[in-house]
Amino acid sequence: MSDALYIDDGYTLTHDVPAVPGLHPAVRVVYRPALDAERKKYDAKLAARDPDAVERHECDLIARHVSEINDEAPGAFRAKLPKMHPTVRAVVLNLVLGFTPAKRIEAEGNSGGVSGC
C-alpha cells in the first residue's frame, strides 16, 4: 500500500495480479481502498452466515471500489463479478479491504509437505 495515512475521495491504487498459467490470465485492477466502516459491514455479513448475502455484498463492494479491471469500467464488469475466477476475486476483494495479497514467490516456501507423516 502507499504511504497515505488518510484515504481521500479520488485516491486510487493500481495492482497487477500476475497470470497463473492454466488457472487465470494477468489482471490489472485500479481501485479505491475501502475505509474501516466497509470492513465492519463485510465482517457483519460474514458473521450472519448467509452465503447469498455475502456474495451480493462482495460483488457490490468490488463494483463500488474498483474503477477498472483490465481497462473495463464497472458498468462492463459488474454483472460478470459472480463468475470471476475465485482466486482473482479474492485478491481484488483483499485489495479493496486493505489486506495485502501474498506474493506468489514468497509463499512458495510454505507449500511443502508436512514432515514426519
N, CA, C and O atoms as CSV, one atom per row, in Angstrom:
chain,resi,resn,atom,element,x,y,z
A,1,MET,N,N,0.850,-1.170,0.000
A,1,MET,CA,C,0.000,0.000,0.000
A,1,MET,C,C,0.894,1.231,0.000
A,1,MET,O,O,2.101,1.130,0.220
A,2,SER,N,N,0.313,2.363,-0.242
A,2,SER,CA,C,1.103,3.587,-0.290
A,2,SER,C,C,1.357,4.098,1.115
A,2,SER,O,O,1.016,3.444,2.100
A,3,ASP,N,N,1.954,5.261,1.195
A,3,ASP,CA,C,2.241,5.880,2.482
A,3,ASP,C,C,1.110,6.783,2.955
A,3,ASP,O,O,1.283,7.507,3.935
A,4,ALA,N,N,-0.045,6.761,2.288
A,4,ALA,CA,C,-1.157,7.635,2.660
A,4,ALA,C,C,-1.737,7.218,4.011
A,4,ALA,O,O,-2.071,6.051,4.219
A,5,LEU,N,N,-1.849,8.164,4.908
A,5,LEU,CA,C,-2.445,7.896,6.211
A,5,LEU,C,C,-3.961,7.984,6.132
A,5,LEU,O,O,-4.666,7.218,6.790
A,6,TYR,N,N,-4.463,8.911,5.333
A,6,TYR,CA,C,-5.901,9.096,5.169
A,6,TYR,C,C,-6.272,8.824,3.717
A,6,TYR,O,O,-5.507,9.131,2.802
A,7,ILE,N,N,-7.437,8.253,3.518
A,7,ILE,CA,C,-7.892,7.929,2.171
A,7,ILE,C,C,-8.919,8.974,1.759
A,7,ILE,O,O,-10.053,8.967,2.237
A,8,ASP,N,N,-8.515,9.867,0.873
A,8,ASP,CA,C,-9.393,10.934,0.398
A,8,ASP,C,C,-10.146,10.483,-0.847
A,8,ASP,O,O,-9.721,9.555,-1.536
A,9,ASP,N,N,-11.272,11.146,-1.131
A,9,ASP,CA,C,-12.012,10.868,-2.360
A,9,ASP,C,C,-11.089,11.044,-3.554
A,9,ASP,O,O,-10.284,11.974,-3.595
A,10,GLY,N,N,-11.209,10.161,-4.507
A,10,GLY,CA,C,-10.400,10.247,-5.708
A,10,GLY,C,C,-9.076,9.512,-5.618
A,10,GLY,O,O,-8.383,9.365,-6.625
A,11,TYR,N,N,-8.712,9.046,-4.430
A,11,TYR,CA,C,-7.457,8.320,-4.239
A,11,TYR,C,C,-7.609,6.915,-4.809
A,11,TYR,O,O,-8.532,6.194,-4.429
A,12,THR,N,N,-6.725,6.519,-5.709
A,12,THR,CA,C,-6.778,5.177,-6.276
A,12,THR,C,C,-5.395,4.550,-6.288
A,12,THR,O,O,-4.375,5.239,-6.257
A,13,LEU,N,N,-5.389,3.247,-6.333
A,13,LEU,CA,C,-4.166,2.463,-6.452
A,13,LEU,C,C,-4.333,1.505,-7.628
A,13,LEU,O,O,-5.452,1.198,-8.039
A,14,THR,N,N,-3.215,1.043,-8.158
A,14,THR,CA,C,-3.231,0.057,-9.234
A,14,THR,C,C,-2.441,-1.155,-8.782
A,14,THR,O,O,-1.375,-1.031,-8.179
A,15,HIS,N,N,-2.976,-2.325,-9.081
A,15,HIS,CA,C,-2.295,-3.570,-8.724
A,15,HIS,C,C,-2.382,-4.521,-9.909
A,15,HIS,O,O,-3.444,-4.678,-10.510
A,16,ASP,N,N,-1.270,-5.149,-10.238
A,16,ASP,CA,C,-1.239,-6.150,-11.299
A,16,ASP,C,C,-1.214,-7.539,-10.669
A,16,ASP,O,O,-0.280,-7.888,-9.947
A,17,VAL,N,N,-2.238,-8.316,-10.947
A,17,VAL,CA,C,-2.294,-9.705,-10.498
A,17,VAL,C,C,-1.615,-10.520,-11.590
A,17,VAL,O,O,-2.093,-10.536,-12.725
A,18,PRO,N,N,-0.510,-11.198,-11.277
A,18,PRO,CA,C,0.184,-11.943,-12.324
A,18,PRO,C,C,-0.632,-13.143,-12.809
A,18,PRO,O,O,-1.405,-13.735,-12.056
A,19,ALA,N,N,-0.442,-13.482,-14.066
A,19,ALA,CA,C,-1.111,-14.656,-14.630
A,19,ALA,C,C,-0.601,-15.915,-13.945
A,19,ALA,O,O,0.558,-15.992,-13.535
A,20,VAL,N,N,-1.471,-16.882,-13.830
A,20,VAL,CA,C,-1.087,-18.212,-13.361
A,20,VAL,C,C,-1.477,-19.159,-14.495
A,20,VAL,O,O,-2.657,-19.463,-14.670
A,21,PRO,N,N,-0.485,-19.628,-15.270
A,21,PRO,CA,C,-0.794,-20.470,-16.426
A,21,PRO,C,C,-1.701,-21.650,-16.051
A,21,PRO,O,O,-1.478,-22.347,-15.061
A,22,GLY,N,N,-2.711,-21.839,-16.867
A,22,GLY,CA,C,-3.663,-22.912,-16.632
A,22,GLY,C,C,-4.731,-22.573,-15.604
A,22,GLY,O,O,-5.630,-23.377,-15.359
A,23,LEU,N,N,-4.644,-21.388,-14.998
A,23,LEU,CA,C,-5.604,-21.003,-13.965
A,23,LEU,C,C,-6.336,-19.710,-14.332
A,23,LEU,O,O,-7.562,-19.694,-14.441
A,24,HIS,N,N,-5.570,-18.619,-14.523
A,24,HIS,CA,C,-6.194,-17.346,-14.893
A,24,HIS,C,C,-5.170,-16.437,-15.557
A,24,HIS,O,O,-3.967,-16.597,-15.347
A,25,PRO,N,N,-5.647,-15.468,-16.370
A,25,PRO,CA,C,-4.742,-14.525,-17.030
A,25,PRO,C,C,-4.286,-13.436,-16.062
A,25,PRO,O,O,-4.777,-13.343,-14.937
A,26,ALA,N,N,-3.352,-12.627,-16.510
A,26,ALA,CA,C,-2.936,-11.454,-15.735
A,26,ALA,C,C,-4.114,-10.484,-15.674
A,26,ALA,O,O,-4.901,-10.379,-16.615
A,27,VAL,N,N,-4.217,-9.782,-14.552
A,27,VAL,CA,C,-5.328,-8.855,-14.348
A,27,VAL,C,C,-4.784,-7.561,-13.762
A,27,VAL,O,O,-4.027,-7.583,-12.791
A,28,ARG,N,N,-5.171,-6.436,-14.351
A,28,ARG,CA,C,-4.813,-5.118,-13.809
A,28,ARG,C,C,-6.052,-4.537,-13.142
A,28,ARG,O,O,-7.121,-4.462,-13.748
A,29,VAL,N,N,-5.893,-4.128,-11.885
A,29,VAL,CA,C,-7.009,-3.613,-11.094
A,29,VAL,C,C,-6.688,-2.193,-10.643
A,29,VAL,O,O,-5.628,-1.951,-10.065
A,30,VAL,N,N,-7.588,-1.260,-10.901
A,30,VAL,CA,C,-7.489,0.109,-10.388
A,30,VAL,C,C,-8.622,0.245,-9.380
A,30,VAL,O,O,-9.790,0.046,-9.715
A,31,TYR,N,N,-8.269,0.587,-8.138
A,31,TYR,CA,C,-9.272,0.554,-7.075
A,31,TYR,C,C,-9.058,1.650,-6.041
A,31,TYR,O,O,-7.983,2.241,-5.939
A,32,ARG,N,N,-10.119,1.900,-5.275
A,32,ARG,CA,C,-10.072,2.797,-4.123
A,32,ARG,C,C,-10.133,1.927,-2.879
A,32,ARG,O,O,-11.076,1.148,-2.733
A,33,PRO,N,N,-9.174,2.028,-1.987
A,33,PRO,CA,C,-9.244,1.240,-0.758
A,33,PRO,C,C,-10.485,1.620,0.053
A,33,PRO,O,O,-10.861,2.790,0.128
A,34,ALA,N,N,-11.104,0.619,0.651
A,34,ALA,CA,C,-12.281,0.855,1.491
A,34,ALA,C,C,-11.851,1.381,2.855
A,34,ALA,O,O,-10.745,1.113,3.325
A,35,LEU,N,N,-12.736,2.123,3.465
A,35,LEU,CA,C,-12.488,2.601,4.823
A,35,LEU,C,C,-12.873,1.509,5.821
A,35,LEU,O,O,-13.476,0.502,5.449
A,36,ASP,N,N,-12.524,1.713,7.075
A,36,ASP,CA,C,-12.770,0.712,8.106
A,36,ASP,C,C,-14.251,0.377,8.254
A,36,ASP,O,O,-14.595,-0.762,8.571
A,37,ALA,N,N,-15.120,1.337,8.034
A,37,ALA,CA,C,-16.562,1.073,8.131
A,37,ALA,C,C,-16.983,-0.023,7.153
A,37,ALA,O,O,-17.857,-0.833,7.463
A,38,GLU,N,N,-16.361,-0.049,5.972
A,38,GLU,CA,C,-16.671,-1.093,4.986
A,38,GLU,C,C,-16.209,-2.459,5.483
A,38,GLU,O,O,-16.899,-3.458,5.278
A,39,ARG,N,N,-15.056,-2.509,6.130
A,39,ARG,CA,C,-14.583,-3.774,6.706
A,39,ARG,C,C,-15.578,-4.296,7.739
A,39,ARG,O,O,-15.885,-5.487,7.775
A,40,LYS,N,N,-16.072,-3.396,8.570
A,40,LYS,CA,C,-17.022,-3.800,9.616
A,40,LYS,C,C,-18.323,-4.319,9.008
A,40,LYS,O,O,-18.885,-5.300,9.495
A,41,LYS,N,N,-18.802,-3.672,7.954
A,41,LYS,CA,C,-20.016,-4.140,7.278
A,41,LYS,C,C,-19.786,-5.524,6.674
A,41,LYS,O,O,-20.653,-6.395,6.743
A,42,TYR,N,N,-18.617,-5.713,6.086
A,42,TYR,CA,C,-18.290,-7.014,5.495
A,42,TYR,C,C,-18.195,-8.080,6.587
A,42,TYR,O,O,-18.717,-9.183,6.422
A,43,ASP,N,N,-17.539,-7.759,7.691
A,43,ASP,CA,C,-17.450,-8.707,8.808
A,43,ASP,C,C,-18.837,-9.096,9.304
A,43,ASP,O,O,-19.076,-10.261,9.624
A,44,ALA,N,N,-19.750,-8.135,9.370
A,44,ALA,CA,C,-21.120,-8.419,9.816
A,44,ALA,C,C,-21.825,-9.367,8.844
A,44,ALA,O,O,-22.554,-10.265,9.266
A,45,LYS,N,N,-21.606,-9.166,7.551
A,45,LYS,CA,C,-22.197,-10.076,6.557
A,45,LYS,C,C,-21.649,-11.487,6.730
A,45,LYS,O,O,-22.400,-12.461,6.672
A,46,LEU,N,N,-20.336,-11.598,6.943
A,46,LEU,CA,C,-19.732,-12.913,7.147
A,46,LEU,C,C,-20.287,-13.581,8.401
A,46,LEU,O,O,-20.565,-14.780,8.397
A,47,ALA,N,N,-20.447,-12.814,9.465
A,47,ALA,CA,C,-20.932,-13.355,10.736
A,47,ALA,C,C,-22.367,-13.863,10.625
A,47,ALA,O,O,-22.757,-14.768,11.363
A,48,ALA,N,N,-23.148,-13.299,9.723
A,48,ALA,CA,C,-24.544,-13.715,9.557
A,48,ALA,C,C,-24.658,-15.088,8.893
A,48,ALA,O,O,-25.722,-15.708,8.930
A,49,ARG,N,N,-23.581,-15.559,8.294
A,49,ARG,CA,C,-23.517,-16.885,7.663
A,49,ARG,C,C,-24.593,-17.105,6.589
A,49,ARG,O,O,-25.191,-18.177,6.502
A,50,ASP,N,N,-24.819,-16.085,5.789
A,50,ASP,CA,C,-25.757,-16.183,4.670
A,50,ASP,C,C,-24.937,-16.056,3.385
A,50,ASP,O,O,-24.615,-14.943,2.970
A,51,PRO,N,N,-24.594,-17.184,2.749
A,51,PRO,CA,C,-23.701,-17.125,1.585
A,51,PRO,C,C,-24.218,-16.251,0.447
A,51,PRO,O,O,-23.429,-15.601,-0.239
A,52,ASP,N,N,-25.525,-16.227,0.239
A,52,ASP,CA,C,-26.069,-15.386,-0.832
A,52,ASP,C,C,-25.886,-13.904,-0.515
A,52,ASP,O,O,-25.576,-13.111,-1.403
A,53,ALA,N,N,-26.079,-13.533,0.746
A,53,ALA,CA,C,-25.884,-12.135,1.158
A,53,ALA,C,C,-24.411,-11.748,1.056
A,53,ALA,O,O,-24.089,-10.630,0.653
A,54,VAL,N,N,-23.519,-12.666,1.417
A,54,VAL,CA,C,-22.075,-12.400,1.307
A,54,VAL,C,C,-21.701,-12.209,-0.159
A,54,VAL,O,O,-20.954,-11.293,-0.501
A,55,GLU,N,N,-22.221,-13.074,-1.020
A,55,GLU,CA,C,-21.951,-12.972,-2.463
A,55,GLU,C,C,-22.374,-11.604,-2.999
A,55,GLU,O,O,-21.606,-10.936,-3.692
A,56,ARG,N,N,-23.592,-11.198,-2.677
A,56,ARG,CA,C,-24.086,-9.893,-3.148
A,56,ARG,C,C,-23.238,-8.751,-2.590
A,56,ARG,O,O,-22.913,-7.803,-3.305
A,57,HIS,N,N,-22.884,-8.849,-1.311
A,57,HIS,CA,C,-22.104,-7.789,-0.672
A,57,HIS,C,C,-20.713,-7.686,-1.305
A,57,HIS,O,O,-20.236,-6.584,-1.576
A,58,GLU,N,N,-20.066,-8.825,-1.538
A,58,GLU,CA,C,-18.738,-8.798,-2.161
A,58,GLU,C,C,-18.789,-8.182,-3.554
A,58,GLU,O,O,-17.955,-7.344,-3.897
A,59,CYS,N,N,-19.761,-8.593,-4.349
A,59,CYS,CA,C,-19.878,-8.038,-5.705
A,59,CYS,C,C,-20.139,-6.540,-5.660
A,59,CYS,O,O,-19.562,-5.781,-6.439
A,60,ASP,N,N,-21.006,-6.114,-4.748
A,60,ASP,CA,C,-21.303,-4.686,-4.611
A,60,ASP,C,C,-20.075,-3.911,-4.143
A,60,ASP,O,O,-19.784,-2.832,-4.658
A,61,LEU,N,N,-19.363,-4.457,-3.178
A,61,LEU,CA,C,-18.160,-3.806,-2.649
A,61,LEU,C,C,-17.112,-3.633,-3.746
A,61,LEU,O,O,-16.525,-2.560,-3.890
A,62,ILE,N,N,-16.882,-4.684,-4.511
A,62,ILE,CA,C,-15.912,-4.606,-5.607
A,62,ILE,C,C,-16.380,-3.587,-6.650
A,62,ILE,O,O,-15.590,-2.759,-7.103
A,63,ALA,N,N,-17.643,-3.642,-7.029
A,63,ALA,CA,C,-18.155,-2.719,-8.053
A,63,ALA,C,C,-18.072,-1.265,-7.608
A,63,ALA,O,O,-17.849,-0.381,-8.435
A,64,ARG,N,N,-18.247,-1.004,-6.320
A,64,ARG,CA,C,-18.190,0.377,-5.826
A,64,ARG,C,C,-16.764,0.885,-5.658
A,64,ARG,O,O,-16.538,2.093,-5.719
A,65,HIS,N,N,-15.799,-0.003,-5.449
A,65,HIS,CA,C,-14.438,0.436,-5.150
A,65,HIS,C,C,-13.437,0.192,-6.275
A,65,HIS,O,O,-12.333,0.736,-6.243
A,66,VAL,N,N,-13.799,-0.605,-7.255
A,66,VAL,CA,C,-12.889,-0.872,-8.370
A,66,VAL,C,C,-13.348,-0.051,-9.562
A,66,VAL,O,O,-14.483,-0.176,-10.021
A,67,SER,N,N,-12.448,0.794,-10.059
A,67,SER,CA,C,-12.809,1.644,-11.196
A,67,SER,C,C,-12.434,1.021,-12.536
A,67,SER,O,O,-12.958,1.423,-13.575
A,68,GLU,N,N,-11.525,0.034,-12.518
A,68,GLU,CA,C,-11.156,-0.659,-13.766
A,68,GLU,C,C,-10.639,-2.055,-13.455
A,68,GLU,O,O,-9.897,-2.263,-12.495
A,69,ILE,N,N,-11.043,-2.997,-14.282
A,69,ILE,CA,C,-10.438,-4.328,-14.305
A,69,ILE,C,C,-10.061,-4.568,-15.758
A,69,ILE,O,O,-10.930,-4.671,-16.624
A,70,ASN,N,N,-8.769,-4.657,-16.020
A,70,ASN,CA,C,-8.272,-4.810,-17.395
A,70,ASN,C,C,-8.933,-3.802,-18.341
A,70,ASN,O,O,-9.432,-4.162,-19.407
A,71,ASP,N,N,-8.923,-2.544,-17.929
A,71,ASP,CA,C,-9.447,-1.421,-18.714
A,71,ASP,C,C,-10.967,-1.415,-18.877
A,71,ASP,O,O,-11.492,-0.589,-19.625
A,72,GLU,N,N,-11.684,-2.306,-18.204
A,72,GLU,CA,C,-13.148,-2.284,-18.236
A,72,GLU,C,C,-13.667,-1.494,-17.041
A,72,GLU,O,O,-13.179,-1.653,-15.922
A,73,ALA,N,N,-14.655,-0.647,-17.286
A,73,ALA,CA,C,-15.294,0.124,-16.215
A,73,ALA,C,C,-16.311,-0.760,-15.484
A,73,ALA,O,O,-16.722,-1.792,-16.015
A,74,PRO,N,N,-16.719,-0.366,-14.270
A,74,PRO,CA,C,-17.662,-1.179,-13.501
A,74,PRO,C,C,-18.936,-1.556,-14.256
A,74,PRO,O,O,-19.454,-2.658,-14.077
A,75,GLY,N,N,-19.440,-0.666,-15.087
A,75,GLY,CA,C,-20.640,-0.997,-15.857
A,75,GLY,C,C,-20.444,-2.208,-16.751
A,75,GLY,O,O,-21.393,-2.942,-17.027
A,76,ALA,N,N,-19.214,-2.418,-17.206
A,76,ALA,CA,C,-18.915,-3.548,-18.086
A,76,ALA,C,C,-18.637,-4.833,-17.314
A,76,ALA,O,O,-18.924,-5.921,-17.814
A,77,PHE,N,N,-18.082,-4.731,-16.099
A,77,PHE,CA,C,-17.719,-5.960,-15.387
A,77,PHE,C,C,-18.647,-6.331,-14.234
A,77,PHE,O,O,-18.587,-7.460,-13.747
A,78,ARG,N,N,-19.496,-5.422,-13.789
A,78,ARG,CA,C,-20.320,-5.697,-12.598
A,78,ARG,C,C,-21.136,-6.988,-12.718
A,78,ARG,O,O,-21.127,-7.805,-11.797
A,79,ALA,N,N,-21.823,-7.180,-13.811
A,79,ALA,CA,C,-22.661,-8.373,-13.978
A,79,ALA,C,C,-21.833,-9.654,-14.056
A,79,ALA,O,O,-22.344,-10.746,-13.809
A,80,LYS,N,N,-20.549,-9.515,-14.400
A,80,LYS,CA,C,-19.688,-10.694,-14.531
A,80,LYS,C,C,-18.970,-11.062,-13.229
A,80,LYS,O,O,-18.320,-12.105,-13.164
A,81,LEU,N,N,-19.074,-10.229,-12.199
A,81,LEU,CA,C,-18.340,-10.488,-10.955
A,81,LEU,C,C,-18.647,-11.850,-10.325
A,81,LEU,O,O,-17.722,-12.498,-9.837
A,82,PRO,N,N,-19.897,-12.314,-10.312
A,82,PRO,CA,C,-20.143,-13.630,-9.721
A,82,PRO,C,C,-19.407,-14.763,-10.444
A,82,PRO,O,O,-19.185,-15.826,-9.865
A,83,LYS,N,N,-19.032,-14.540,-11.703
A,83,LYS,CA,C,-18.335,-15.567,-12.478
A,83,LYS,C,C,-16.818,-15.358,-12.515
A,83,LYS,O,O,-16.105,-16.139,-13.144
A,84,MET,N,N,-16.321,-14.316,-11.849
A,84,MET,CA,C,-14.878,-14.066,-11.844
A,84,MET,C,C,-14.161,-15.237,-11.168
A,84,MET,O,O,-14.658,-15.806,-10.196
A,85,HIS,N,N,-12.995,-15.584,-11.693
A,85,HIS,CA,C,-12.208,-16.673,-11.105
A,85,HIS,C,C,-12.063,-16.416,-9.606
A,85,HIS,O,O,-11.671,-15.318,-9.213
A,86,PRO,N,N,-12.371,-17.403,-8.762
A,86,PRO,CA,C,-12.348,-17.188,-7.311
A,86,PRO,C,C,-11.015,-16.681,-6.768
A,86,PRO,O,O,-10.998,-15.880,-5.833
A,87,THR,N,N,-9.912,-17.129,-7.332
A,87,THR,CA,C,-8.606,-16.672,-6.855
A,87,THR,C,C,-8.420,-15.188,-7.142
A,87,THR,O,O,-7.963,-14.438,-6.279
A,88,VAL,N,N,-8.771,-14.767,-8.344
A,88,VAL,CA,C,-8.636,-13.353,-8.716
A,88,VAL,C,C,-9.602,-12.508,-7.892
A,88,VAL,O,O,-9.239,-11.439,-7.401
A,89,ARG,N,N,-10.814,-12.987,-7.746
A,89,ARG,CA,C,-11.805,-12.225,-6.973
A,89,ARG,C,C,-11.360,-12.052,-5.527
A,89,ARG,O,O,-11.552,-10.983,-4.948
A,90,ALA,N,N,-10.772,-13.083,-4.937
A,90,ALA,CA,C,-10.278,-12.971,-3.562
A,90,ALA,C,C,-9.170,-11.931,-3.465
A,90,ALA,O,O,-9.117,-11.170,-2.499
A,91,VAL,N,N,-8.284,-11.890,-4.458
A,91,VAL,CA,C,-7.215,-10.889,-4.461
A,91,VAL,C,C,-7.816,-9.489,-4.564
A,91,VAL,O,O,-7.417,-8.585,-3.829
A,92,VAL,N,N,-8.772,-9.307,-5.474
A,92,VAL,CA,C,-9.396,-7.990,-5.657
A,92,VAL,C,C,-10.109,-7.562,-4.374
A,92,VAL,O,O,-9.980,-6.415,-3.946
A,93,LEU,N,N,-10.853,-8.468,-3.767
A,93,LEU,CA,C,-11.554,-8.153,-2.523
A,93,LEU,C,C,-10.567,-7.773,-1.425
A,93,LEU,O,O,-10.790,-6.809,-0.692
A,94,ASN,N,N,-9.477,-8.529,-1.311
A,94,ASN,CA,C,-8.460,-8.210,-0.306
A,94,ASN,C,C,-7.807,-6.862,-0.564
A,94,ASN,O,O,-7.501,-6.132,0.379
A,95,LEU,N,N,-7.591,-6.526,-1.821
A,95,LEU,CA,C,-7.035,-5.210,-2.146
A,95,LEU,C,C,-7.974,-4.108,-1.677
A,95,LEU,O,O,-7.549,-3.158,-1.021
A,96,VAL,N,N,-9.247,-4.239,-2.015
A,96,VAL,CA,C,-10.240,-3.226,-1.642
A,96,VAL,C,C,-10.316,-3.081,-0.126
A,96,VAL,O,O,-10.396,-1.966,0.389
A,97,LEU,N,N,-10.291,-4.203,0.590
A,97,LEU,CA,C,-10.407,-4.167,2.048
A,97,LEU,C,C,-9.099,-3.792,2.742
A,97,LEU,O,O,-9.062,-3.645,3.963
A,98,GLY,N,N,-8.036,-3.639,1.970
A,98,GLY,CA,C,-6.765,-3.199,2.536
A,98,GLY,C,C,-5.883,-4.314,3.047
A,98,GLY,O,O,-4.917,-4.063,3.768
A,99,PHE,N,N,-6.207,-5.557,2.678
A,99,PHE,CA,C,-5.365,-6.688,3.047
A,99,PHE,C,C,-4.431,-6.960,1.881
A,99,PHE,O,O,-4.887,-7.226,0.769
A,100,THR,N,N,-3.138,-6.897,2.123
A,100,THR,CA,C,-2.159,-7.075,1.059
A,100,THR,C,C,-2.104,-8.538,0.654
A,100,THR,O,O,-1.898,-9.401,1.508
A,101,PRO,N,N,-2.285,-8.840,-0.639
A,101,PRO,CA,C,-2.206,-10.237,-1.062
A,101,PRO,C,C,-0.785,-10.770,-0.958
A,101,PRO,O,O,0.184,-10.020,-1.076
A,102,ALA,N,N,-0.675,-12.066,-0.736
A,102,ALA,CA,C,0.638,-12.707,-0.654
A,102,ALA,C,C,1.321,-12.637,-2.009
A,102,ALA,O,O,0.666,-12.675,-3.051
A,103,LYS,N,N,2.617,-12.537,-1.984
A,103,LYS,CA,C,3.384,-12.592,-3.218
A,103,LYS,C,C,3.684,-14.065,-3.483
A,103,LYS,O,O,4.165,-14.775,-2.600
A,104,ARG,N,N,3.403,-14.509,-4.675
A,104,ARG,CA,C,3.483,-15.926,-5.009
A,104,ARG,C,C,4.857,-16.515,-4.701
A,104,ARG,O,O,4.944,-17.594,-4.114
A,105,ILE,N,N,5.918,-15.837,-5.082
A,105,ILE,CA,C,7.265,-16.361,-4.868
A,105,ILE,C,C,7.553,-16.510,-3.377
A,105,ILE,O,O,8.112,-17.521,-2.951
A,106,GLU,N,N,7.174,-15.507,-2.581
A,106,GLU,CA,C,7.426,-15.569,-1.144
A,106,GLU,C,C,6.640,-16.696,-0.489
A,106,GLU,O,O,7.104,-17.284,0.488
A,107,ALA,N,N,5.468,-17.002,-1.008
A,107,ALA,CA,C,4.611,-18.013,-0.402
A,107,ALA,C,C,4.994,-19.429,-0.815
A,107,ALA,O,O,4.562,-20.390,-0.178
A,108,GLU,N,N,5.791,-19.578,-1.864
A,108,GLU,CA,C,6.111,-20.913,-2.356
A,108,GLU,C,C,6.825,-21.763,-1.319
A,108,GLU,O,O,6.676,-22.985,-1.321
A,109,GLY,N,N,7.590,-21.151,-0.443
A,109,GLY,CA,C,8.268,-21.919,0.592
A,109,GLY,C,C,7.308,-22.538,1.587
A,109,GLY,O,O,7.679,-23.457,2.318
A,110,ASN,N,N,6.078,-22.048,1.624
A,110,ASN,CA,C,5.081,-22.575,2.549
A,110,ASN,C,C,4.284,-23.725,1.962
A,110,ASN,O,O,3.408,-24.266,2.636
A,111,SER,N,N,4.562,-24.112,0.731
A,111,SER,CA,C,3.729,-25.118,0.084
A,111,SER,C,C,4.310,-26.519,0.173
A,111,SER,O,O,3.763,-27.453,-0.413
A,112,GLY,N,N,5.410,-26.679,0.897
A,112,GLY,CA,C,5.998,-28.003,1.038
A,112,GLY,C,C,5.138,-28.902,1.895
A,112,GLY,O,O,4.256,-28.429,2.612
A,113,GLY,N,N,5.387,-30.184,1.826
A,113,GLY,CA,C,4.623,-31.146,2.613
A,113,GLY,C,C,4.948,-31.048,4.088
A,113,GLY,O,O,5.909,-30.393,4.491
A,114,VAL,N,N,4.138,-31.706,4.875
A,114,VAL,CA,C,4.353,-31.741,6.317
A,114,VAL,C,C,5.350,-32.842,6.607
A,114,VAL,O,O,5.188,-33.969,6.139
A,115,SER,N,N,6.377,-32.529,7.372
A,115,SER,CA,C,7.375,-33.550,7.675
A,115,SER,C,C,6.867,-34.454,8.785
A,115,SER,O,O,6.031,-34.057,9.597
A,116,GLY,N,N,7.378,-35.657,8.807
A,116,GLY,CA,C,7.029,-36.592,9.862
A,116,GLY,C,C,5.757,-37.367,9.595
A,116,GLY,O,O,5.273,-38.069,10.483
A,117,CYS,N,N,5.199,-37.262,8.401
A,117,CYS,CA,C,3.959,-38.006,8.105
A,117,CYS,C,C,4.253,-39.241,7.305
A,117,CYS,O,O,3.335,-39.988,6.964
